[in-house]
Amino acid sequence: MKLLKYIILALVMLVFHAETKAQTSELDVFLGKLKVYASRHQANNTWTMPVLKPGYNQERMPSPPIMGYMEDRGTGLRYFPKTGRIYDPETRFAFDTETGKIYKGKLEVKPEIPESM
């Protein structure tokens, strides 16, 4: 009976270890795609608005709601302007462009930094 418990425990640990390595390799794939995406798409933060004359009564310019996403054909990454996230449907990782954090679902993932760096 004890032998059976140890075998089950060893199998569970083996499966958990394999799943952790798979997630790490998926994260590496996502980070590689993100580097390629960042090299292709440079942020354009120059906004121009008409100058209003003093005393001129004008309401704010209407802006349509932003829906959908823009997909990069080379990497397959999708940028959602409404949330500010870059999402990879293949690995299911997301990068928040405002905070610089990586998410898998709703959980934040911190990439491991090699000790040689």
N, C-alpha and C positions, 0 to 999 in steps of 0.2 A: 504493500500500500504506500509506504514511504517512497519507494522507487518511482511509482506512478506520479506522485506529487512532484518529485524532482524533475521528471521528464516533462511534465506539463509546464512547470515553471521555466525550464530551459527553452521549450518551444515558444512560450509567450515572450521571453526575453529576446529570442532570436528574431521573432516577427517584429517586435517593437524596434529593435536595432536596425533591421532592414528598412522599416518604414521611415525612420529618422534619416537614414542615408538617402532614401529616395526623395524625401522632401528637400534635403540639402542640395541634391543634384538638380531638382526642379528650380530651386532658388538660384543656383548658378546659371541655369539656362535663362531664367527671367532677367537676371542682372546683365547677362550678355546682350539680350534683346534690348534692354533699356539703354545700354551704352550706344548701340547702333541707332536706336530711335533718337537719342539725344544729339548724336552727331548729325543727323539728317534734319532735325527740326529745331531751329533756333527761335527762342521766344522773341516776340515783337511787342514791346511794351510802350510804343509811342502812340498816344491818343491825341487826336486833334478835335477840338470843338469850336464852333463859331463864337466869336467874342460878342457879347451882348452890349448894347449901348446902355448907358445909365438911364434909368427911367423907362426902359423898354419892357413892356409887359409881355412875357412869353412863358408858356408852361413848359415843363420838362419834355424833352423829346421822348416819344414812346419807343420802347424796345420790345421786340417780339420775344416770347419765352424760348429759351434754348432747349431743344429736345434732341435726343439721339446722341450719336458719337461719330468721331472721325477715325477711320481705320487706316493704319499704315500697311500697305500691301506687302512690303518687304519683310517686316517682322511679325505682322499679325496683331500688333498691339492696338488697343482701342483707347482713344482719348475722349473722356466725357467732360465737356466744358462746364456743365452745370455743377458737378461735384469736384472738378479739378483733379480727377484721378486718371491714371493710365493703367489699363487693365489688360491682362493676358488671359484669353479664354482657354488656352491650352494648359497652362500651369495653375490658373486661378489665383495668381498673385496680382496685387494692385499697388501702385505707387502714388502716394498723395503728393501732388506738386506743390502744395502750400506748406506742408509740414516736413516733407522729405522722408516720410516714414513708409515702410513696406507692410502691407497687410495680406493675410490669407483669410478670406471671409471677413469677419469682424475682428479677428485677433491680429495684434501687431507682431510682426516677425522681425527679429534683429539678426542681420547676417553676421556670421562668424568671421572674424578677422584672423588671418593666419598669423602664427607667432613669429614668423620670419620677417614680418613687416615692421 
